[in-house]
């Protein structure tokens, strides 16, 4: 049975706190696992969340500030220790290749798994599989940073009443799906368009075109809200978003479920992030992330 969900491994910005680990997010998408921004302590958080190294197919790093990548060394060594049998691909800004190399080979270990490196140098598709296209967009931060977007191909939803009206049943249902027609009956006659699901991951950034492009039409948007609205000047100065800014992006993009995360340690009351997001006009599903939270991708309408 296919599973599509977000597993939150950590939610703290810059430094961990007693209640928040450094960043780390796993997207389960059918049979694949995509790990985003593994900060320090990610390997232990994976254990607590029931996530194994064998679950990982891709690692996506937005940028090379420590709270988004210091866990790479441990995660990569665990992939090798457990001898993960399938290919694991790592995406990261090409300008940070030296940091990736240092983390990958931070200590001595037996390399049993070849991590495939696929650095990001520009906006556009990174990988196309049978169930999704992974894309990247440049963000606005003091160091080069990219956000990631996963888009499922559009498909068709079969309509039982129309199938019955045309006398199509059993193996013929699969045949018309594969071939596009069955005699004079076309696939369009017995089905309707089914929009593919969309997910985006937006970390450290100011407002910019890339933020809006990544968020557009998403079923599930994970986005940083490091600061509350009263500290917007600090947010702009350090290349971050506020809760209200993130919520307005989601509102304007038609996001169905918004996940706010990457909180500054200066704040101890998470409810205020939700209050400011609602005040900004976002009316969809909303989660203020906490460590080990699981968020399912919303079901198709």
PyMOL commands that set and color helices and strands:
alter all, ss='L'
color gray80, all
select helices_A, chain A and resi 42-49+53-55+66-68+72-81+94-104+160-165+171-179+187-189+209-215+229-238+243-253+271-279
alter helices_A, ss='H'
color red, helices_A
select strands_A, chain A and resi 4-10+24-29+32-36+58-60+88-91+115-117+124-128+133-138+146-151+155-158+181-182+185-186+191-194+198-202+220-224+257-261+285-288+294-296
alter strands_A, ss='S'
color yellow, strands_A
deselect
rebuild
show_as cartoon
